Amino acid sequence: MASSIVPFRQPPSHEDAQERVRDLARRTGNIFWSEHAQERMNERDIILREALGTIRGGRIAEKIVPDGEGRWKLALRRRFAGRIVQVVVAVSDHDDNLDVITVM
């Protein structure tokens, strides 16, 4: 029985991932907000402008990890009015979807 070998795909560099996210985030129609992310924004008093600003201008704050669905999950962080906002998104190199997983 022959087995197929699936190559291990390395995570993108922080610079490449950040560039990809910023490029996709220029078009709001590429951004998909999970219900969970919307609930957390309400609970934590984070407004849409802060979350979008974090996606569009934040820095990657943690290790980039696979999300189990062929995409890369990364946390972006930015300071707004003295507080840190963090947005976790999932992105891939084969579609234009930018999925917001959570906001804190």
Biotite code that builds the C-alpha atoms (Angstrom):
import biotite.structure as struc

atoms = struc.array([
    struc.Atom([0.000, 0.000, 0.000], chain_id="A", res_id=1, res_name="MET", atom_name="CA", element="C"),
    struc.Atom([1.518, 3.292, -1.091], chain_id="A", res_id=2, res_name="ALA", atom_name="CA", element="C"),
    struc.Atom([1.287, 6.237, 1.218], chain_id="A", res_id=3, res_name="SER", atom_name="CA", element="C"),
    struc.Atom([1.261, 9.806, 0.069], chain_id="A", res_id=4, res_name="SER", atom_name="CA", element="C"),
    struc.Atom([3.527, 12.227, 1.814], chain_id="A", res_id=5, res_name="ILE", atom_name="CA", element="C"),
    struc.Atom([2.141, 15.656, 2.511], chain_id="A", res_id=6, res_name="VAL", atom_name="CA", element="C"),
    struc.Atom([4.917, 18.224, 2.776], chain_id="A", res_id=7, res_name="PRO", atom_name="CA", element="C"),
    struc.Atom([5.056, 20.172, 6.030], chain_id="A", res_id=8, res_name="PHE", atom_name="CA", element="C"),
    struc.Atom([4.313, 23.762, 5.197], chain_id="A", res_id=9, res_name="ARG", atom_name="CA", element="C"),
    struc.Atom([6.319, 26.310, 7.136], chain_id="A", res_id=10, res_name="GLN", atom_name="CA", element="C"),
    struc.Atom([4.530, 29.307, 8.613], chain_id="A", res_id=11, res_name="PRO", atom_name="CA", element="C"),
    struc.Atom([5.029, 32.584, 6.783], chain_id="A", res_id=12, res_name="PRO", atom_name="CA", element="C"),
    struc.Atom([7.432, 35.107, 8.235], chain_id="A", res_id=13, res_name="SER", atom_name="CA", element="C"),
    struc.Atom([5.920, 37.799, 10.451], chain_id="A", res_id=14, res_name="HIS", atom_name="CA", element="C"),
    struc.Atom([6.659, 40.342, 7.721], chain_id="A", res_id=15, res_name="GLU", atom_name="CA", element="C"),
    struc.Atom([4.962, 38.290, 4.973], chain_id="A", res_id=16, res_name="ASP", atom_name="CA", element="C"),
    struc.Atom([1.939, 37.474, 7.142], chain_id="A", res_id=17, res_name="ALA", atom_name="CA", element="C"),
    struc.Atom([1.548, 41.084, 8.259], chain_id="A", res_id=18, res_name="GLN", atom_name="CA", element="C"),
    struc.Atom([1.771, 42.304, 4.651], chain_id="A", res_id=19, res_name="GLU", atom_name="CA", element="C"),
    struc.Atom([-0.818, 39.720, 3.548], chain_id="A", res_id=20, res_name="ARG", atom_name="CA", element="C"),
    struc.Atom([-3.245, 40.710, 6.338], chain_id="A", res_id=21, res_name="VAL", atom_name="CA", element="C"),
    struc.Atom([-2.858, 44.424, 5.639], chain_id="A", res_id=22, res_name="ARG", atom_name="CA", element="C"),
    struc.Atom([-3.342, 43.879, 1.918], chain_id="A", res_id=23, res_name="ASP", atom_name="CA", element="C"),
    struc.Atom([-6.541, 41.881, 2.475], chain_id="A", res_id=24, res_name="LEU", atom_name="CA", element="C"),
    struc.Atom([-7.834, 44.289, 5.145], chain_id="A", res_id=25, res_name="ALA", atom_name="CA", element="C"),
    struc.Atom([-7.758, 47.228, 2.733], chain_id="A", res_id=26, res_name="ARG", atom_name="CA", element="C"),
    struc.Atom([-11.012, 45.846, 1.356], chain_id="A", res_id=27, res_name="ARG", atom_name="CA", element="C"),
    struc.Atom([-13.536, 45.527, 4.172], chain_id="A", res_id=28, res_name="THR", atom_name="CA", element="C"),
    struc.Atom([-15.454, 42.897, 2.177], chain_id="A", res_id=29, res_name="GLY", atom_name="CA", element="C"),
    struc.Atom([-12.579, 40.469, 2.757], chain_id="A", res_id=30, res_name="ASN", atom_name="CA", element="C"),
    struc.Atom([-13.031, 40.600, 6.539], chain_id="A", res_id=31, res_name="ILE", atom_name="CA", element="C"),
    struc.Atom([-15.426, 38.113, 8.127], chain_id="A", res_id=32, res_name="PHE", atom_name="CA", element="C"),
    struc.Atom([-16.306, 38.596, 11.802], chain_id="A", res_id=33, res_name="TRP", atom_name="CA", element="C"),
    struc.Atom([-17.150, 35.478, 13.795], chain_id="A", res_id=34, res_name="SER", atom_name="CA", element="C"),
    struc.Atom([-20.031, 35.645, 16.204], chain_id="A", res_id=35, res_name="GLU", atom_name="CA", element="C"),
    struc.Atom([-17.542, 34.937, 18.974], chain_id="A", res_id=36, res_name="HIS", atom_name="CA", element="C"),
    struc.Atom([-15.410, 37.960, 17.970], chain_id="A", res_id=37, res_name="ALA", atom_name="CA", element="C"),
    struc.Atom([-18.477, 40.220, 17.923], chain_id="A", res_id=38, res_name="GLN", atom_name="CA", element="C"),
    struc.Atom([-19.549, 38.999, 21.358], chain_id="A", res_id=39, res_name="GLU", atom_name="CA", element="C"),
    struc.Atom([-16.070, 39.607, 22.784], chain_id="A", res_id=40, res_name="ARG", atom_name="CA", element="C"),
    struc.Atom([-15.978, 43.117, 21.327], chain_id="A", res_id=41, res_name="MET", atom_name="CA", element="C"),
    struc.Atom([-19.257, 43.912, 23.078], chain_id="A", res_id=42, res_name="ASN", atom_name="CA", element="C"),
    struc.Atom([-18.114, 42.354, 26.369], chain_id="A", res_id=43, res_name="GLU", atom_name="CA", element="C"),
    struc.Atom([-14.786, 44.181, 26.309], chain_id="A", res_id=44, res_name="ARG", atom_name="CA", element="C"),
    struc.Atom([-16.064, 47.547, 25.012], chain_id="A", res_id=45, res_name="ASP", atom_name="CA", element="C"),
    struc.Atom([-13.899, 47.382, 21.907], chain_id="A", res_id=46, res_name="ILE", atom_name="CA", element="C"),
    struc.Atom([-15.376, 49.325, 19.027], chain_id="A", res_id=47, res_name="ILE", atom_name="CA", element="C"),
    struc.Atom([-15.163, 48.361, 15.367], chain_id="A", res_id=48, res_name="LEU", atom_name="CA", element="C"),
    struc.Atom([-12.744, 51.214, 14.599], chain_id="A", res_id=49, res_name="ARG", atom_name="CA", element="C"),
    struc.Atom([-10.283, 49.838, 17.176], chain_id="A", res_id=50, res_name="GLU", atom_name="CA", element="C"),
    struc.Atom([-10.554, 46.267, 15.913], chain_id="A", res_id=51, res_name="ALA", atom_name="CA", element="C"),
    struc.Atom([-10.188, 47.313, 12.266], chain_id="A", res_id=52, res_name="LEU", atom_name="CA", element="C"),
    struc.Atom([-7.309, 49.610, 13.158], chain_id="A", res_id=53, res_name="GLY", atom_name="CA", element="C"),
    struc.Atom([-5.601, 46.699, 14.871], chain_id="A", res_id=54, res_name="THR", atom_name="CA", element="C"),
    struc.Atom([-6.050, 44.459, 11.837], chain_id="A", res_id=55, res_name="ILE", atom_name="CA", element="C"),
    struc.Atom([-4.866, 47.141, 9.432], chain_id="A", res_id=56, res_name="ARG", atom_name="CA", element="C"),
    struc.Atom([-2.013, 48.569, 11.485], chain_id="A", res_id=57, res_name="GLY", atom_name="CA", element="C"),
    struc.Atom([-1.192, 46.212, 14.336], chain_id="A", res_id=58, res_name="GLY", atom_name="CA", element="C"),
    struc.Atom([1.917, 44.145, 14.796], chain_id="A", res_id=59, res_name="ARG", atom_name="CA", element="C"),
    struc.Atom([2.023, 40.370, 15.066], chain_id="A", res_id=60, res_name="ILE", atom_name="CA", element="C"),
    struc.Atom([2.305, 39.656, 18.779], chain_id="A", res_id=61, res_name="ALA", atom_name="CA", element="C"),
    struc.Atom([2.686, 35.890, 19.004], chain_id="A", res_id=62, res_name="GLU", atom_name="CA", element="C"),
    struc.Atom([3.877, 32.845, 17.118], chain_id="A", res_id=63, res_name="LYS", atom_name="CA", element="C"),
    struc.Atom([2.027, 32.145, 13.850], chain_id="A", res_id=64, res_name="ILE", atom_name="CA", element="C"),
    struc.Atom([0.333, 28.742, 14.111], chain_id="A", res_id=65, res_name="VAL", atom_name="CA", element="C"),
    struc.Atom([-1.781, 26.555, 11.812], chain_id="A", res_id=66, res_name="PRO", atom_name="CA", element="C"),
    struc.Atom([-5.507, 26.665, 12.537], chain_id="A", res_id=67, res_name="ASP", atom_name="CA", element="C"),
    struc.Atom([-6.205, 23.069, 11.456], chain_id="A", res_id=68, res_name="GLY", atom_name="CA", element="C"),
    struc.Atom([-8.095, 24.163, 8.336], chain_id="A", res_id=69, res_name="GLU", atom_name="CA", element="C"),
    struc.Atom([-5.169, 24.978, 6.069], chain_id="A", res_id=70, res_name="GLY", atom_name="CA", element="C"),
    struc.Atom([-4.831, 28.558, 7.235], chain_id="A", res_id=71, res_name="ARG", atom_name="CA", element="C"),
    struc.Atom([-2.481, 30.413, 9.570], chain_id="A", res_id=72, res_name="TRP", atom_name="CA", element="C"),
    struc.Atom([-3.697, 31.938, 12.798], chain_id="A", res_id=73, res_name="LYS", atom_name="CA", element="C"),
    struc.Atom([-2.015, 35.065, 14.077], chain_id="A", res_id=74, res_name="LEU", atom_name="CA", element="C"),
    struc.Atom([-2.571, 37.650, 16.789], chain_id="A", res_id=75, res_name="ALA", atom_name="CA", element="C"),
    struc.Atom([-2.240, 41.335, 15.942], chain_id="A", res_id=76, res_name="LEU", atom_name="CA", element="C"),
    struc.Atom([-1.770, 43.893, 18.690], chain_id="A", res_id=77, res_name="ARG", atom_name="CA", element="C"),
    struc.Atom([-2.088, 47.691, 18.771], chain_id="A", res_id=78, res_name="ARG", atom_name="CA", element="C"),
    struc.Atom([-2.463, 50.399, 21.412], chain_id="A", res_id=79, res_name="ARG", atom_name="CA", element="C"),
    struc.Atom([-5.573, 52.606, 21.419], chain_id="A", res_id=80, res_name="PHE", atom_name="CA", element="C"),
    struc.Atom([-6.037, 55.424, 23.939], chain_id="A", res_id=81, res_name="ALA", atom_name="CA", element="C"),
    struc.Atom([-3.711, 53.781, 26.440], chain_id="A", res_id=82, res_name="GLY", atom_name="CA", element="C"),
    struc.Atom([-5.033, 50.240, 26.188], chain_id="A", res_id=83, res_name="ARG", atom_name="CA", element="C"),
    struc.Atom([-3.837, 47.292, 24.136], chain_id="A", res_id=84, res_name="ILE", atom_name="CA", element="C"),
    struc.Atom([-6.274, 45.756, 21.648], chain_id="A", res_id=85, res_name="VAL", atom_name="CA", element="C"),
    struc.Atom([-5.530, 42.308, 20.232], chain_id="A", res_id=86, res_name="GLN", atom_name="CA", element="C"),
    struc.Atom([-7.296, 40.676, 17.296], chain_id="A", res_id=87, res_name="VAL", atom_name="CA", element="C"),
    struc.Atom([-6.754, 37.043, 16.303], chain_id="A", res_id=88, res_name="VAL", atom_name="CA", element="C"),
    struc.Atom([-7.297, 36.311, 12.605], chain_id="A", res_id=89, res_name="VAL", atom_name="CA", element="C"),
    struc.Atom([-6.953, 33.346, 10.264], chain_id="A", res_id=90, res_name="ALA", atom_name="CA", element="C"),
    struc.Atom([-5.495, 33.879, 6.809], chain_id="A", res_id=91, res_name="VAL", atom_name="CA", element="C"),
    struc.Atom([-4.305, 31.735, 3.917], chain_id="A", res_id=92, res_name="SER", atom_name="CA", element="C"),
    struc.Atom([-2.399, 32.312, 0.720], chain_id="A", res_id=93, res_name="ASP", atom_name="CA", element="C"),
    struc.Atom([-5.051, 30.680, -1.486], chain_id="A", res_id=94, res_name="HIS", atom_name="CA", element="C"),
    struc.Atom([-8.119, 32.853, -0.840], chain_id="A", res_id=95, res_name="ASP", atom_name="CA", element="C"),
    struc.Atom([-8.975, 36.430, 0.074], chain_id="A", res_id=96, res_name="ASP", atom_name="CA", element="C"),
    struc.Atom([-10.839, 35.709, 3.305], chain_id="A", res_id=97, res_name="ASN", atom_name="CA", element="C"),
    struc.Atom([-9.616, 37.247, 6.513], chain_id="A", res_id=98, res_name="LEU", atom_name="CA", element="C"),
    struc.Atom([-11.501, 35.534, 9.343], chain_id="A", res_id=99, res_name="ASP", atom_name="CA", element="C"),
    struc.Atom([-11.597, 37.319, 12.689], chain_id="A", res_id=100, res_name="VAL", atom_name="CA", element="C"),
    struc.Atom([-11.568, 34.657, 15.402], chain_id="A", res_id=101, res_name="ILE", atom_name="CA", element="C"),
    struc.Atom([-11.572, 36.762, 18.560], chain_id="A", res_id=102, res_name="THR", atom_name="CA", element="C"),
    struc.Atom([-10.942, 40.256, 19.888], chain_id="A", res_id=103, res_name="VAL", atom_name="CA", element="C"),
    struc.Atom([-9.443, 41.108, 23.282], chain_id="A", res_id=104, res_name="MET", atom_name="CA", element="C"),
])
